């Protein structure tokens, strides 16, 4: 049986910074991994020396996604083409082409697009953001809500599209390692940083991220794939080439020793207890 995984995120770079090692692991093991990238990332901040490389920021960001996709080995990438909404509360949230605007005002269309991808790909497992959208980004929240609804609707025969109904077997929310984040927040506070206002634009609230971490039920060993994680992340130069996000700041030996797992919240099938009970997203998958 060829295992199939669909990852549904919002921006070019979400796939690499968040799950580059996980994707590389499953592709190396023979799984088909598909990606929904709901926006073009065109509100993202980019360095001045990169602004003339492409006619638009969207074209730059999508070229970086193409680079990362080649590294990671996606079976197919679905780009929805919505406009990046910017951080929560920004004026760009209300742009009529933005993902957040569509999620708030035309969610049925957004959900239908995700349903069509699910019915085309027929993934055994679907992965998206948690309800807080990882770090509260409106685009993350919009695609999370749409994907969660589409998970059920894709299997509903009364929900008619041009494609046949399909029931995926598992739904997961991704997350940031709680222990690592607690240590980082504590360390930053000791050094006098305002953890409510972090990042280049001071719009990342680390304490809120920590407060919204969900219980984890799945731990996947990704320690052997840090090189691919870094390689795919470097493709996203306009966003800092983050190499697995902040973890790239640590030496590889440290990461492989202390950060060699990624953790996930299993939504379907619902867990019976708030504890880790599996070490592979495909555990229990039945051939369809």
Phi, psi and omega in degrees: 000131174273119180284144183231128181237131174246125176252127184241103183232186191254323192232155163298124181110337178301321183294321185277308182298323183275313192224026182304316181291320180298314180299313181300322180298310184289325175297317179297331180272003174099005179282154170267124181242127182244155184224127167263121173247105193284333180237170178267000178068025192278000174256359180297145176283131179233156180296150181302323184284359177251356187290339181259006182286328180225156180301328181223159176296323180301315180296322177297311183296321180289329175293324177292323176297319179299319178299311181295322180296323177295320180293316187279331177088035176305144173290320177199145176245130178253114177257122183275338173081011176292159177280139173301136184268351186075179182288159183303132179095350179285154178300330181295345176300330187263008175295132185296345177264356186284154180296317180299317179300315180293322178297326180276331189243344181212049185296331181302319179293317179298314178299318181299323179293321177292320177303315180299321178295316180300316182290331176285313186281324182057056183284141172289325185230140176237137179235131175217187180288167170280179187295334178277355180070034179076290179229029174083013181287132183299325178294322177297317181294318181297314182286330176297313180297316181295319181292320179297318177291320182294331179306315180280317184294330181298335181266356185272113182296336180281347176269099192265129169224188179284352184248154183286148179301150178211133179257107171291154189264336183217144176232129180236151167251135176280165180201170177263135182306119185297315182297313179301316182293321178298316179296316182295316180298316178298318180295317180295321178297319179298330180270007174086012180280148174273099186290351175278347183221081182244172179091172182304319182259010179057035183242015177254123180257096183294325180294320178294322177300314180298319181293338183255013178292133179270161174298145179258144179237348186224132174237126182243128180285114181242013187300334182276359188237023178295326180297316177293324177301310180296317183297317179291323180292325178298334177302330184269061184299325183294339180254017176099356180052052197296349175052061181077026179072213185294339183296338182293344178290344180266148179297151186301322181296325179291317180297316181291334181274321189242350182229039188267011177234146166247145187243147185221151176263120179273121181263316176226128353292146185296133179287153179273336181219160180273073179203162177288126180227008177204159185232024181200133179297336185263008177302131176082001180292134178255146178294135181254000000 
